[in-house]
Amino acid sequence: MLLYTHSLCLAHDAGSGHAETPARLHAVLAALTTPPLNLVARQAPAATVEQLQRVHTADHVAHMLRLTDTPEPVALDADTQASRHSIAAALHAAGAVLAAVNAVW
């Protein structure tokens, strides 16, 4: 079985005190790639703008992509923080889903 991920996903840091941390993802990846699961890790591609716009409006995609220039973390809502690496991580997370679906298909 395969596990799609990308090293840029580890760069997403929602800030001090938030549950989404690189350490949490490291722990999840370690659990998934060791016995008894032994999933085989594959590099997740980045989703394209065209792929994102299949499920999001062009304005929303453009707004989110602009966050790559944000030097400080930004609150997207009461529970969601984005740092300057979060968008790259999100692009690869979306690409991971697409790659996994294609692999199953």
Steps between C-alpha positions, in 0.01 A plus 500: 500500500613852425523817705516827308674781684756773440777650711345846456204380706740498795564872448140593587501646851178646635680669788562450867226313682324376186453125450631509142875469545782340303559269800145367473543422131838335568329272753218411259744427216717285727197299609384447142836392358604250767356158597229392494385743229824547302340736247732591216552877485475676165563867422171682463487739206365850546144549386468743210288814497274330246450203732425726797248697298299183442384530861576863596425832334779674309484790749544266797795321340664833410446632855656190657796501261574861598563378855832353385638854532384538862805531729295454821235237580148603402170387652271370226223437752470433873675162471715523186841666488719532193871574492705577192559126440139395558388561144778283355407231752132529406579476128689175561229370734239557228738344248536200731125442493495526120795263463345247739167508316681456169698207641181329612325580174 
